[in-house]
Amino acid sequence: MSSNQIITVKNLGKKYNITHQRGGYIALRDVLTNIFKNPFRFAKDKTKKSLGIGTKEEFWALNDINFEVNKGEVIGIIGRNGAGKSTLLKILSKITPPTTGEIKINGRVGSLLEVGTGFHPELTGRENIFLNGAILGMTRHEIAKKFDQIVEFSGIEKFLDTPVKYYSSGMYVRLAFSVAAHMEPDILIVDEVLAVGDAEFQKKCLGKMEEVTKQEGRTILFVSHNMSAIEKLCDRCILLKEGKVEMFGETGFVVKKYLNVMSKNAENTPLADRKRTTQKATLRAKLIGIEIIEQSKTAVVRGDLPIKIKLKIESYVEDLEATIQLIIGDESQNLIFINSVMQNKFFSFKKGMNELECDIKALNLYAGDYKINCYITIPGKEIIDYVPDALYFSVTNLDPYETGFTYAKEAGSGCFYVEHNWLTEK
């Protein structure tokens, strides 16, 4: 390990043995009958099958993981659920041992994984601060020196002497992050647990992580499904797929790759070959390509700036007159419609390849992850093609009026803002 490297991972693997239960409940008489019918099956494997215990299968949650992290870097770790992100963080945090490979860590590690990890439910918030600090290797004097900052940042002063078993999940996260961030670990490991907190506190946490890397030179490993946060914070990014490193490199490039394959149907299937989900589509023409071509080189865009979407449509008939409908949806299935029929706009598609562009003044979307579904239709008469999840993209925080304040989506606030002005009555 060089002097600048703080984490080195070589050939890391984690194996679990999964037991497959054969059948359900087995009565004692069935067990005895099987024993008398097959007395020689009391060899090890045969006995398990006779008793319905089942067989074991090896499952590699992580396999052949290799990467290096330099001091002061913020590394994002992304991938679908089940890709191995949390397992990797638990191994790096020394919560669970690896099956194969080696890890070299040069420094003290602070972890924020599952809600409540490292807390004793019967102890108060005050007592858990000192307990967590001790686990991180801090002396009582060092913890006391940081105590007021921790409490102020967490915002739970009123409940400081209440046992944490009575805390909500949000209060757990507030206190846990505050402890982990202020105890000055050389490496801070943060899992998706921040998603439990409210939008204001998430923003506060992201600001604190930015501060500890830029001002204090600490290293952060950050798992999140919020691509705009990954794009903003991380220098480099690891994309995990089925327990292996699919890609490790510059954040914008890796995020774009990830967003382009997020749809399970689109992972290795071009739009032209995608299985259509509606039986009513005539498929006289097909959407074969869609991309964002202006504003950003990645799939992360500003919601308050102009954007251009390019579509490629292949028609199999001559002189097809149809409309285009783009439906933008967020994770809560809120929908925004961009429909050419609203402008009485019909497109004439010649047989073969056709390209068209949609210029949008501003999407006006709050920060978050979105997808685009596409319809090619003759309104009221025919659905020519429908492609769900045709394109994924993320929107970063907005500052539409250049006030220095950014706006994040909060529960109950909808998914977009309306550009407007206020006038005083004279």
C-alpha positions as CSV (number, residue, x, y, z in Angstrom):
1,M,0.0,0.0,0.0
2,S,1.5,3.4,-1.0
3,S,1.5,6.3,1.4
4,N,-1.5,7.9,-0.4
5,Q,-3.6,4.8,-0.4
6,I,-5.9,4.4,2.6
7,I,-7.9,1.3,1.4
8,T,-6.7,-1.6,-0.7
9,V,-9.0,-4.5,-1.5
10,K,-7.6,-7.6,-3.3
11,N,-9.5,-10.7,-4.5
12,L,-12.3,-10.1,-1.9
13,G,-15.1,-12.7,-1.8
14,K,-17.9,-13.4,0.6
15,K,-19.7,-16.8,0.5
16,Y,-22.9,-17.8,2.2
17,N,-24.4,-21.3,2.4
18,I,-28.1,-21.3,1.6
19,T,-30.2,-24.2,2.8
20,H,-33.1,-25.2,0.5
21,Q,-35.9,-26.7,2.5
22,R,-37.5,-29.7,0.8
23,G,-41.2,-29.8,1.4
24,G,-43.1,-28.4,4.4
25,Y,-44.0,-30.0,7.7
26,I,-43.1,-33.8,8.0
27,A,-44.9,-36.0,10.6
28,L,-43.0,-38.3,12.9
29,R,-44.7,-41.4,11.3
30,D,-43.4,-40.3,7.8
31,V,-39.8,-40.0,9.2
32,L,-40.1,-43.5,10.8
33,T,-41.6,-45.0,7.7
34,N,-38.7,-43.6,5.5
35,I,-36.2,-45.0,8.0
36,F,-37.6,-48.5,7.8
37,K,-38.0,-48.4,4.1
38,N,-34.5,-47.1,3.5
39,P,-32.3,-48.0,6.5
40,F,-29.1,-47.4,4.5
41,R,-29.9,-43.8,3.8
42,F,-28.6,-42.8,7.1
43,A,-25.4,-41.7,5.4
44,K,-25.0,-38.0,5.8
45,D,-26.5,-36.6,2.6
46,K,-29.2,-39.2,2.3
47,T,-30.4,-38.7,5.9
48,K,-30.9,-35.0,5.2
49,K,-33.1,-35.8,2.2
50,S,-35.1,-38.4,4.1
51,L,-35.9,-36.0,6.9
52,G,-36.7,-33.2,4.5
53,I,-33.9,-31.0,5.8
54,G,-32.9,-30.1,2.3
55,T,-29.7,-29.3,0.5
56,K,-27.2,-26.5,0.7
57,E,-26.1,-24.2,-2.1
58,E,-23.1,-21.9,-2.1
59,F,-24.0,-18.2,-2.8
60,W,-21.2,-15.7,-3.5
61,A,-22.5,-12.3,-2.4
62,L,-19.2,-10.8,-3.4
63,N,-16.6,-12.4,-5.8
64,D,-13.2,-11.2,-6.9
65,I,-13.5,-7.6,-5.7
66,N,-10.5,-5.4,-6.4
67,F,-10.0,-1.7,-5.9
68,E,-7.9,1.0,-4.2
69,V,-9.0,4.2,-2.5
70,N,-6.7,7.2,-2.0
71,K,-6.7,9.4,1.1
72,G,-9.3,12.2,0.9
73,E,-11.4,10.6,-1.9
74,V,-15.2,10.3,-1.8
75,I,-16.1,6.9,-3.4
76,G,-19.6,6.2,-4.4
77,I,-20.9,2.6,-4.5
78,I,-24.0,2.0,-6.6
79,G,-25.9,-0.9,-8.0
80,R,-29.2,-2.6,-7.8
81,N,-30.7,-4.2,-4.7
82,G,-28.8,-7.4,-4.0
83,A,-25.7,-6.4,-5.9
84,G,-23.5,-6.7,-2.7
85,K,-23.2,-3.0,-1.6
86,S,-24.1,-3.5,2.0
87,T,-22.1,-6.7,2.3
88,L,-19.0,-4.9,1.1
89,L,-19.5,-2.1,3.6
90,K,-20.0,-4.6,6.4
91,I,-16.7,-6.4,5.5
92,L,-14.9,-3.1,5.4
93,S,-16.4,-2.1,8.7
94,K,-15.2,-5.5,10.2
95,I,-18.7,-6.5,11.1
96,T,-18.5,-9.7,9.0
97,P,-15.3,-11.4,7.8
98,P,-14.5,-12.1,4.2
99,T,-14.4,-15.6,2.8
100,T,-11.5,-14.9,0.5
101,G,-9.0,-12.1,-0.3
102,E,-7.5,-9.4,1.8
103,I,-8.2,-5.9,2.9
104,K,-5.7,-3.3,4.0
105,I,-7.0,-0.2,5.8
106,N,-4.7,2.6,6.9
107,G,-6.7,4.5,9.5
108,R,-9.7,4.5,11.9
109,V,-13.1,3.6,10.4
110,G,-16.4,5.0,11.4
111,S,-19.6,3.4,10.0
112,L,-23.2,4.4,9.6
113,L,-24.9,1.3,8.3
114,E,-28.3,0.0,9.4
115,V,-30.5,2.2,11.6
116,G,-29.4,1.7,15.2
117,T,-26.2,-0.2,14.5
118,G,-23.9,0.3,17.4
119,F,-26.5,1.7,19.7
120,H,-27.7,0.0,22.9
121,P,-31.5,0.4,23.1
122,E,-31.5,0.6,26.9
123,L,-29.0,3.4,27.1
124,T,-29.8,7.1,26.6
125,G,-28.7,9.2,23.7
126,R,-26.1,10.8,25.9
127,E,-24.7,7.4,27.0
128,N,-24.7,6.0,23.4
129,I,-22.6,9.0,22.2
130,F,-19.9,7.9,24.7
131,L,-20.4,4.2,23.8
132,N,-20.0,4.9,20.1
133,G,-17.0,7.1,20.6
134,A,-15.3,4.4,22.7
135,I,-16.1,1.8,19.9
136,L,-14.3,4.1,17.5
137,G,-11.3,4.3,19.8
138,M,-11.8,7.8,21.2
139,T,-10.9,8.6,24.8
140,R,-13.6,10.0,27.1
141,H,-11.9,13.4,27.0
142,E,-11.9,13.4,23.2
143,I,-15.6,12.5,23.1
144,A,-16.5,15.2,25.7
145,K,-14.7,17.8,23.6
146,K,-16.9,17.0,20.6
147,F,-20.1,16.3,22.6
148,D,-21.8,19.7,22.2
149,Q,-21.2,19.7,18.4
150,I,-22.7,16.3,18.1
151,V,-25.8,17.2,20.0
152,E,-26.3,20.4,18.2
153,F,-25.9,18.8,14.7
154,S,-28.3,15.9,15.6
155,G,-31.1,18.3,16.8
156,I,-32.3,15.9,19.5
157,E,-31.3,17.9,22.6
158,K,-34.8,17.5,24.1
159,F,-34.5,13.7,24.0
160,L,-30.8,13.3,24.9
161,D,-31.5,11.6,28.2
162,T,-34.2,9.3,26.9
163,P,-33.4,5.6,26.2
164,V,-32.9,5.3,22.4
165,K,-35.3,2.4,22.2
166,Y,-38.0,5.1,22.3
167,Y,-36.4,7.0,19.3
168,S,-38.0,7.0,15.9
169,S,-35.9,5.8,13.0
170,G,-35.2,9.4,12.0
171,M,-33.9,10.3,15.4
172,Y,-31.7,7.2,15.4
173,V,-30.2,8.3,12.1
174,R,-29.7,11.9,13.2
175,L,-27.7,10.8,16.3
176,A,-25.8,8.0,14.6
177,F,-24.7,10.2,11.7
178,S,-23.7,13.1,14.0
179,V,-21.6,10.7,16.1
180,A,-19.9,9.1,13.1
181,A,-19.2,12.4,11.4
182,H,-17.8,14.3,14.4
183,M,-15.6,11.5,15.9
184,E,-13.0,12.2,13.3
185,P,-12.6,8.8,11.8
186,D,-10.0,8.6,8.9
187,I,-12.6,6.7,6.9
188,L,-16.4,7.3,7.1
189,I,-18.6,4.5,5.6
190,V,-22.2,5.6,5.0
191,D,-24.9,3.2,3.7
192,E,-28.3,4.1,2.2
193,V,-29.5,4.7,5.8
194,L,-29.6,8.4,5.2
195,A,-32.7,7.9,3.1
196,V,-34.6,7.4,6.4
197,G,-34.0,11.0,7.5
198,D,-36.1,13.9,6.4
199,A,-35.1,16.0,3.3
200,E,-33.7,18.8,5.4
201,F,-31.4,16.5,7.5
202,Q,-30.3,14.6,4.3
203,K,-29.2,17.9,2.9
204,K,-27.4,18.7,6.1
205,C,-25.6,15.4,6.1
206,L,-24.5,15.7,2.5
207,G,-23.1,19.2,3.3
208,K,-21.2,17.7,6.3
209,M,-19.7,14.9,4.2
210,E,-18.6,17.5,1.7
211,E,-17.0,19.5,4.5
212,V,-15.1,16.6,6.0
213,T,-13.5,15.6,2.7
214,K,-12.6,19.1,1.3
215,Q,-11.6,20.8,4.6
216,E,-10.4,17.9,6.7
217,G,-9.2,15.5,4.0
218,R,-11.1,12.4,5.3
219,T,-12.1,9.5,3.1
220,I,-15.8,8.5,2.5
221,L,-17.4,5.4,1.1
222,F,-21.0,6.3,0.2
223,V,-23.8,4.0,-0.9
224,S,-26.9,5.6,-2.3
225,H,-29.6,5.2,-4.8
226,N,-29.8,9.0,-5.2
227,M,-27.7,9.6,-8.3
228,S,-27.7,13.3,-8.0
229,A,-26.1,13.0,-4.5
230,I,-23.5,10.6,-5.9
231,E,-22.8,12.9,-8.8
232,K,-22.4,15.9,-6.5
233,L,-20.2,14.3,-3.8
234,C,-18.1,11.5,-5.3
235,D,-14.8,11.7,-7.1
236,R,-15.0,8.2,-8.4
237,C,-17.7,5.5,-8.3
238,I,-17.9,1.7,-8.1
239,L,-20.7,0.0,-9.9
240,L,-21.5,-3.5,-8.5
241,K,-23.4,-6.1,-10.4
242,E,-24.2,-9.6,-9.0
243,G,-21.4,-9.3,-6.5
244,K,-18.7,-8.2,-8.9
245,V,-17.2,-4.9,-9.9
246,E,-18.9,-4.0,-13.2
247,M,-17.1,-0.7,-13.5
248,F,-14.9,1.6,-11.4
249,G,-14.0,5.1,-12.6
250,E,-15.0,8.7,-13.0
251,T,-18.4,9.3,-11.4
252,G,-20.3,10.9,-14.3
253,F,-19.3,8.0,-16.7
254,V,-20.2,5.3,-14.2
255,V,-23.5,6.9,-13.3
256,K,-24.5,7.2,-16.9
257,K,-23.7,3.6,-17.5
258,Y,-25.8,2.6,-14.5
259,L,-28.8,4.7,-15.4
260,N,-28.7,3.3,-19.0
261,V,-29.1,-0.2,-17.7
262,M,-31.4,0.3,-14.7
263,S,-34.4,-1.1,-16.5
264,K,-34.3,-4.9,-16.2
265,N,-35.7,-5.1,-19.7
266,A,-33.2,-2.7,-21.2
267,E,-30.0,-4.0,-19.6
268,N,-28.8,-5.8,-22.7
269,T,-31.7,-5.3,-25.0
270,P,-31.9,-2.4,-27.6
271,L,-35.2,-0.5,-27.6
272,A,-36.0,-2.0,-31.0
273,D,-35.9,-5.6,-29.5
274,R,-37.6,-4.8,-26.3
275,K,-40.7,-6.8,-25.6
276,R,-43.7,-4.6,-25.8
277,T,-46.0,-4.7,-22.8
278,T,-49.2,-3.8,-24.5
279,Q,-51.0,-6.2,-26.9
280,K,-52.8,-3.3,-28.5
281,A,-49.7,-1.8,-30.2
282,T,-49.7,-2.3,-33.9
283,L,-45.9,-1.8,-34.2
284,R,-46.2,-0.1,-37.6
285,A,-43.3,1.9,-36.3
286,K,-40.9,1.4,-33.3
287,L,-39.0,3.6,-31.0
288,I,-35.4,2.4,-31.3
289,G,-33.5,5.2,-29.6
290,I,-33.9,8.0,-27.0
291,E,-31.3,10.2,-25.4
292,I,-30.7,13.5,-23.7
293,I,-28.3,15.4,-26.1
294,E,-28.1,18.8,-24.6
295,Q,-27.2,20.3,-21.2
296,S,-25.1,17.4,-19.8
297,K,-22.6,14.8,-20.9
298,T,-24.1,12.5,-18.3
299,A,-27.6,11.3,-17.4
300,V,-27.7,13.9,-14.6
301,V,-29.3,17.2,-15.5
302,R,-30.4,20.5,-14.0
303,G,-34.2,20.7,-13.7
304,D,-34.4,24.4,-14.2
305,L,-32.3,24.6,-17.4
306,P,-33.3,23.9,-21.1
307,I,-33.0,20.3,-22.2
308,K,-33.2,18.6,-25.5
309,I,-34.4,15.0,-26.0
310,K,-33.6,13.1,-29.3
311,L,-35.7,10.2,-30.5
312,K,-35.0,7.7,-33.3
313,I,-38.1,6.0,-34.8
314,E,-38.1,3.4,-37.5
315,S,-41.3,3.2,-39.6
316,Y,-42.2,0.1,-41.5
317,V,-44.9,1.8,-43.6
318,E,-44.9,4.9,-45.9
319,D,-46.3,8.2,-44.8
320,L,-47.3,7.4,-41.3
321,E,-48.9,10.3,-39.5
322,A,-48.7,10.1,-35.7
323,T,-48.1,11.9,-32.4
324,I,-45.5,11.5,-29.7
325,Q,-46.2,11.4,-26.0
326,L,-43.4,11.4,-23.5
327,I,-44.4,10.5,-19.9
328,I,-41.9,11.3,-17.2
329,G,-42.4,9.5,-13.9
330,D,-40.7,9.5,-10.6
331,E,-40.2,6.8,-8.0
332,S,-43.7,7.6,-6.5
333,Q,-45.3,7.3,-9.9
334,N,-46.1,11.0,-10.2
335,L,-46.4,11.7,-13.9
336,I,-45.6,14.6,-16.2
337,F,-46.9,14.5,-19.7
338,I,-45.2,16.0,-22.8
339,N,-47.6,15.5,-25.6
340,S,-47.3,16.7,-29.2
341,V,-51.1,16.5,-29.7
342,M,-51.5,19.4,-27.3
343,Q,-49.9,21.6,-30.0
344,N,-51.9,19.8,-32.7
345,K,-48.5,18.5,-33.9
346,F,-48.6,15.3,-36.0
347,F,-45.3,14.0,-37.4
348,S,-45.0,12.5,-40.9
349,F,-42.7,9.4,-40.7
350,K,-41.3,8.1,-43.9
351,K,-40.5,4.4,-44.3
352,G,-37.2,3.7,-42.6
353,M,-35.3,5.7,-40.0
354,N,-36.7,9.0,-38.7
355,E,-35.2,11.4,-36.1
356,L,-36.9,14.1,-34.1
357,E,-36.0,16.3,-31.2
358,C,-38.0,17.7,-28.3
359,D,-36.8,21.1,-27.0
360,I,-37.9,21.7,-23.4
361,K,-37.5,25.2,-21.8
362,A,-37.1,23.6,-18.4
363,L,-38.3,20.4,-16.8
364,N,-38.8,22.2,-13.5
365,L,-38.3,18.9,-11.6
366,Y,-37.0,18.6,-8.1
367,A,-33.9,16.6,-7.4
368,G,-34.4,12.8,-7.8
369,D,-34.4,9.9,-10.2
370,Y,-36.9,9.8,-13.1
371,K,-37.7,7.6,-16.1
372,I,-39.3,8.4,-19.5
373,N,-42.1,6.2,-21.1
374,C,-42.8,6.8,-24.8
375,Y,-46.0,6.5,-26.8
376,I,-46.3,6.7,-30.6
377,T,-50.1,7.1,-31.2
378,I,-52.9,8.2,-33.5
379,P,-55.1,9.7,-30.7
380,G,-58.4,7.9,-30.2
381,K,-57.6,5.4,-33.0
382,E,-54.3,3.5,-32.7
383,I,-51.4,2.8,-30.3
384,I,-48.5,2.3,-32.7
385,D,-45.8,1.7,-30.1
386,Y,-45.4,2.0,-26.3
387,V,-42.0,1.6,-24.6
388,P,-42.0,1.9,-20.8
389,D,-38.8,2.8,-19.0
390,A,-37.2,3.9,-22.3
391,L,-34.7,6.2,-20.5
392,Y,-33.6,6.9,-17.0
393,F,-32.1,10.1,-15.8
394,S,-31.5,12.1,-12.5
395,V,-32.1,15.7,-11.7
396,T,-29.8,17.7,-9.4
397,N,-30.9,20.2,-6.8
398,L,-32.5,23.4,-8.1
399,D,-31.6,27.0,-7.7
400,P,-34.0,28.5,-10.2
401,Y,-33.8,32.1,-9.0
402,E,-30.1,32.1,-8.3
403,T,-30.7,32.9,-4.6
404,G,-28.1,30.5,-3.3
405,F,-30.9,28.2,-1.9
406,T,-31.4,24.8,-3.5
407,Y,-34.7,23.0,-3.4
408,A,-35.0,19.2,-2.7
409,K,-38.2,17.2,-3.1
410,E,-39.9,16.6,0.2
411,A,-42.8,14.3,1.1
412,G,-46.1,15.8,0.0
413,S,-44.5,18.6,-2.0
414,G,-45.1,17.1,-5.5
415,C,-42.3,16.5,-8.0
416,F,-42.0,19.8,-9.9
417,Y,-42.1,23.5,-9.4
418,V,-44.0,26.2,-11.4
419,E,-42.0,29.2,-12.6
420,H,-43.7,32.3,-11.3
421,N,-43.3,35.8,-10.1
422,W,-44.9,37.7,-7.1
423,L,-46.1,41.3,-7.5
424,T,-47.0,43.7,-4.7
425,E,-50.2,45.6,-5.1
426,K,-49.6,49.4,-5.4
